[in-house]
């Protein structure tokens, strides 16, 4: 049988050994929200196509998007959009070489989560009051 470790190099430990850091969790969430944005954007495109198709189909699509489940999906889409955007800003800051030390990187990751939640709630509260 062939040697799976030629040269005796150290092997990477399993993921179970790593302690989950907040920045690690935020990185995983950034990837998940990117995938959620793909699906959510398809739903927005479907709603726009329904609007262009005529009043009957638009009423059907609006009924689905206006239901409790539809609004919950739209709320999640709003949070995913804002969280992904703020995560991109966080990575841009790191790309400049700033805030790379552990305490400030942790603080920036926590601000990303707090900011995305605050902005999402603000948008939905204002949207509910206006419309």
N, C-alpha and C positions, 0 to 999 in steps of 0.2 A: 504494500500500500504506500502511496506517495506521502511524503512528509507535508502536512498541512501548514507547518510553520517553519519554512526554510530560514536558516540563519539564527534561529532562536530569538526572534524579535518579540517584545512584549505584546501580549494580546489585549485588546480593548475589553474592559469589563462589561458585563451585562447591564441593561438599563435598570434592573432592580437594585443595583448597588448605588446608583446616583441618587443623591438627595434632591428632590424637586425644588428648584429655586424659583422665585417669583418671576424672574426674567425668562426662565425656561418655559413656565406655564404661559406667559404672555406671548412668547414666540409660537407656541403650539396654537394658542387662540388666534393669533394673526393668520396662521395658515388655514385654520378652520373657517374664520370669517371670510377669507378669500374665496373658499369653495361655496360658502353660503351666498356670497354676493353673486356668484355665477347663476345659481338657481333663482335668487330673488330678482335679478335683472331679467331673466326669462319671464317671470311673472309680471313685471312691469311692462315688458314688451307685449305680452299677451293682453294686458289691460288697454294699452294704447291701440293695438290692432282692433280690439273690441270697440273702442271709441270711434275708430275710422270705419267700422263695418256697418254701423247703423244703430238706431236707438234701442231696438229689441235686444241685440246681442250685448250692447253696452250695459243695459239694465241687468242682464244676467250676470255679466262680469262684475259689475258694481255690487250686486247682491252678494256675491261670493266674497269679494274684498271687504265689504262692509259688515260681514257677519263677525261674530266674536272670534272665530278661528282665523278669519282673514285679517282682522285687525291685529291679532296676536302675531301672525306671520309678518305683517307690515312693521309692527313694533320691533320684532327681531331683526328684520332687514335694516331698519333705521339704525339700530344699535350696531349691527355688523358693519354697516357702511362707515359710521363714525369711528368705531373701534379700529377698523382697518386703516382708515385715513390717519388717525392719530398714531397708530403703530408705524406707519410709513414716515411720519414726521419724526418719531423717536429714532428710527433707523437712520434718517437723514442727519439728525444731530450727531449720532454716533459716527456716521461717515465723515463728518468734519473733524473727528478726533476729540470731540468734547464729551464730557460726562461718561467716560469709559470706566472710571473707578467704580468699585462694587457699590458703595453706599449711594452714590448719585445715580448709577444705573438702576438700582432697585427703586429709588425715589421716582425716577422718570417712568419706570414701568407702572408704578402705583398711580402716578398722575395720569397716565394713559387710560387706565381702567376707570378711574374716578371721573376723568374728563368725558369719556365716551358715555358713561351712565348719566352724568349731569346734563350733557348736551341732548341726549336722547329724551330724557324726561322733560327738559325745557321745550324741545320742539313739539312733543306730543301735548304738553299742557297748553302751549300757545295755540297749536293747531286745533285743539278741542275748544278753546275759548273763542277763537275767531270763526270757526266753521260750525 
